[in-house]
Structures are given as C-alpha cells and as structure tokens.
C-alpha cells in the first residue's frame, strides 16, 4: 500500500525509469491527466498535478503497461507486483 508522499512518487518514477518508457512532466490539459505515446514509449503527466494526482496517474499507467519483471531490479520488481495486486491507501 502506497501513501501520497514524495518518496513514493520517487519510487514509481524509478520503476518507470528501468523500463523502455520515458517519463516527462509537461503542462497540458490531458483528459485523464496523463498521455501515453505508445509508439514512442513516452509517458507525459500533467506537471501541475499535486503529488497525489501524480501518484494516481503513475499507478494507473503502470497497471496499464506490459512490463517484463525480469528487467526490473529486485526492489522495483516487488513494487511492481504489489501495485498490480493492491489498491492505493491514503
């Protein structure tokens, strides 16, 4: 279970950095708050979101992506598995 903290946001960003995807924070009015450019493997999250909004977006994105757990470090593999099994706690 993740809480809305900067440390947990950093953990999610670290998990994404180990994949082929590039995470960027940009301004924009994306309908759900984020945009995934799948052909280019770029994830764009609204930079004006508060920490809780960014964490929720990244959790939604991570659940949507197909990530090979074997490319992740041990700590990120455990985080990835827990994201896919549990829901967010405030």
N, C-alpha and C positions, 0 to 999 in steps of 0.2 A: 504494500500500500504506500502510495506516494503522497506527500504533503506539498502544499504550494510554497516551496522555498527556492531560493536562488541555487542552492546546492543541488537540488533535484532537477532543476532546469539544466544545470551544467552536466549532470549525468545523462540526461536524454540527448543533449547536444553531442556528448562524447560518443554515445551509442551510434547516433546517425553518422558521425564522422568516420566510424570504422566501416561503413558501408560504401557503396559506389555513389551515393547521393550527396549532393552539395546543399547545405542548409544556408539560406540567406534570410535576413530580416529586412524587409523593404516596406515602404509606405504604399498603401493601396486600400481599396475598398472591396476586397475579395468577399464574395458572398458568405462562405463559411469561416472566413478569417485566414484562410491559407490557400495556396495554389500549388499543385504538384505538376511539374512539367515532366511527364514520364519518359518521353523520348530522350530528353537531355539529362534526366536524373537530377533535377534541381527541385528543391523544396523551398517555397517562399512563404514566410509567415509575416503577418502584419506587425511591423515593428512598434506600433503604438499600443499594442496589447499589454496589459499588466502581466505579471508573472503567472497568475492563474490561467489567463487566456492562452498564453504561450505554451504552458504545460499541457493544457487540454488539447490544443491543436497538435502538438507533437505526439501525444498519446494516440490521438485519432489517426495521425499519419502512420505511426509505427505499426499500429494494428492493421492498417490497410496495405502496407508494403509487404512484399515477399522477401524476407531476409534470410540468407543462409546462416544459421547459427554457428557453423564451423569457422566462419571468417571473423567472428567476434572474440574478444578477449573473454576470459573466464567470468569476470565481474559483469561485463556487458551481456554475456550470454544468459546469466542468471537474471539480470534486469529485464532482458527481452522476454524470457519465459514468464516472469512474474507479470509483466504488462499484458501478455496475451491470456493470462489466467485470472487476473483480479481486476477490480474496478478502483477508481480513484477515491481517496479518502481526504476530507478537508481537515 
